[in-house]
Amino acid sequence: MKSYEELSEEQGRRETSFLASLMGDVGLKELSDLESSLGQRRDEILFKLTTEIEDTKNALNQVEQLAQRLKKYLERLRKIHQALSK
C-alpha cells in the first residue's frame, strides 16, 4: 500500500502533466486573449444590465406619475359628477 506522500506526489504529477498538455494545446497567448475577451464581454453585459435597470426605473417613474395624474383626473370627474347629480 502506498503512503500518503507517494499518492500525493503521483496526483501532483498527473495534475502537472494534464495542465502541461492543456497549455500545449492552447498556449499562453490564447489564454490571455480569452481572458481579455471574457473581461470585455463581462463589461458589455454589465453595461447592458445597468442601462436596462435605468430604463426600467425611468419607465416605472413615468407609470407612477401617470397613475397620480389619472387619480387626480378621476377625482375631478367624480366631483363634477357629484355636482351635477345634486
C-alpha positions in Angstrom: 0.0 0.0 0.0 1.4 3.4 -1.0 2.0 6.1 1.6 0.1 9.4 1.6 3.2 11.2 0.3 3.5 8.8 -2.6 -0.1 9.2 -3.5 0.2 13.0 -3.2 3.2 13.1 -5.5 1.5 10.9 -8.1 -1.5 13.2 -8.0 0.7 16.2 -8.4 2.5 14.7 -11.4 -0.9 13.8 -13.0 -2.1 17.4 -12.5 1.1 18.9 -13.8 1.0 16.6 -16.8 -2.6 17.4 -17.5 -2.1 21.2 -17.2 1.0 20.9 -19.4 -1.0 19.1 -22.1 -3.7 21.8 -21.9 -1.1 24.6 -22.2 0.5 22.9 -25.1 -2.9 22.7 -26.9 -4.0 26.2 -26.1 -0.9 28.2 -25.3 -0.5 31.2 -23.0 -1.3 33.8 -25.7 -4.7 32.2 -26.4 -5.4 32.0 -22.7 -4.5 35.7 -22.3 -6.7 36.6 -25.4 -9.6 34.5 -24.0 -9.3 36.2 -20.6 -9.3 39.6 -22.2 -12.2 38.7 -24.4 -14.2 37.4 -21.4 -13.4 40.6 -19.5 -14.7 42.7 -22.4 -17.8 40.6 -22.7 -18.4 40.9 -18.9 -18.1 44.7 -19.2 -20.6 44.8 -22.1 -23.1 42.7 -20.2 -22.7 44.8 -17.1 -23.2 48.0 -19.2 -26.3 46.5 -20.8 -27.7 45.4 -17.5 -27.1 48.9 -16.0 -28.8 50.5 -19.0 -31.8 48.2 -18.7 -32.1 48.9 -15.0 -32.0 52.6 -15.6 -34.6 52.3 -18.4 -36.9 50.2 -16.2 -36.6 52.6 -13.3 -37.4 55.5 -15.6 -40.4 53.7 -17.1 -41.6 52.8 -13.6 -41.4 56.5 -12.6 -43.3 57.5 -15.7 -46.0 55.0 -14.9 -46.2 56.2 -11.3 -46.6 59.8 -12.5 -49.3 58.8 -14.9 -51.1 56.9 -12.2 -51.0 60.1 -10.0 -52.4 62.2 -12.8 -55.1 59.7 -13.5 -56.1 59.6 -9.9 -56.4 63.4 -9.8 -58.4 63.4 -13.1 -60.7 60.7 -11.7 -61.2 62.7 -8.5 -62.1 65.8 -10.7 -64.6 63.7 -12.7 -66.2 62.4 -9.5 -66.6 65.9 -8.2 -68.1 67.1 -11.4 -70.4 64.0 -11.4 -71.4 64.7 -7.8 -72.1 68.4 -8.5 -74.2 67.6 -11.5 -76.1 64.8 -9.6 -77.4 67.2 -7.0 
